[in-house]
């Protein structure tokens, strides 16, 4: 196989970018600061801030404390709950699928780079491996981008969530803004998009044709040349009969 390690430097950087982007997506998936609610009633919500994530809603309180927390009260947001808004349901499903697709995309990039740097495999599977890894990274970015943009739109339009009474959350916030969960997810998604594009842009350079053509011409010239004649013929001399008779003794 032709030496191709020098052709995949950009893809090596894209793999590092994709790994960082996938990690940031996983971090954003677990953060509760997707939507930050500002509330005026501080009797239960002591800090006046409540955080709404994909899986939990939490706020600091001096009267309500969840087990395992000192001053924080948290409630789980279920996928099948009637009050769960569609943008949060979409985030719970699509973010999981995005992490799986991104993991497969990174694995495809590792496999392709392994074949490049260790000279394993053929040229066509290399191109296919990079394209598959890039497509999976782009798919992961698209699946994470949908809930991120959807929740960001809900924040901008100040959409409320009808939480049950046991959540101790107001029916609507005074105002709200996007938290760090959406920001971290956006950064990770952009990294996945860039890495996916770089993976898909991999091309195997064309082999130089002049060297091979010149070698073929030289070989053909050698084949067409007349065979070497004996030295006596080429020098124009005659054989010595006495010397030949002596050799036959």
C-alpha positions, 0 to 999 in steps of 0.5 A, a space after each residue: 500500500 502507498 504511504 499515506 500518513 502525510 495525507 491525514 493530518 487534518 483528519 487527525 486534528 478533526 478526531 481530537 476536535 470530535 472527541 472534545 465536541 462529543 464530551 461537551 455534548 455529554 456534559 450538556 446532556 447532564 446539566 440542569 442549567 438549560 433554562 434559568 427561571 427568574 421568580 419573585 416568590 422567594 419563600 420556597 425558592 430562596 435564591 429566586 432562581 430555578 433551573 430546568 434541565 432535560 431530566 431535572 428541575 432544581 432550585 435552592 431552598 431553605 425549607 425544601 431539601 432533597 435527599 443527598 443535597 444540602 440546600 437544593 430541591 430537585 424533581 425528576 422530569 419523566 419522558 412520559 409525564 403529561 406536563 413534560 413539554 415536547 422540546 424537553 421530550 425531544 431532548 431526552 431522546 435525541 441527545 441520547 441518540 446523538 451521543 451514540 452516533 457521535 461515539 460511532 463516528 469517533 470510532 470510525 475516525 480512529 479506525 480510518 486513521 489507524 489504517 492510514 498511519 499503519 499502512 493497513 487496508 486498501 485505499 477505497 476502504 480508507 475513503 469509505 471509513 472517513 466518509 462514514 465517520 464524518 457522516 455519523 458525526 454530522 448526524 450526531 450534531 444534527 440530532 443534538 442541534 434540534 433540542 438545543 435550538 428548540 429549547 433556546 426558542 422556548 426561552 426566547 419566547 418565554 414559554 412556561 411549563 405546567 409543573 405539578 404542585 409537588 414540584 413547588 415550581 411557579 406556573 410561569 417565570 417572571 423571565 428566563 434566559 438560556 443557561 450554560 447547558 445550551 451554551 455548552 451543547 452548542 459549542 460541542 455541536 459546532 465542533 462535531 459539525 466541523 470535524 464531520 466536514 473534515 472527515 468527509 473531505 479526505 481525499 487520497 492524492 493521485 499517484 504521480 504518473 510520469 515516473 511510472 510512465 518513464 520506467 515503462 518506456 525504459 523497460 520497453 526500450 531495453 526489451 526492443 534493443 538487440 542482444 549483445 553480440 560476442 566480443 569478437 563480432 563487435 570488435 571486428 576480429 577473427 578467431 585464431 584456429 590454433 587457439 581453438 585447436 589447443 582448447 580442444 586438446 
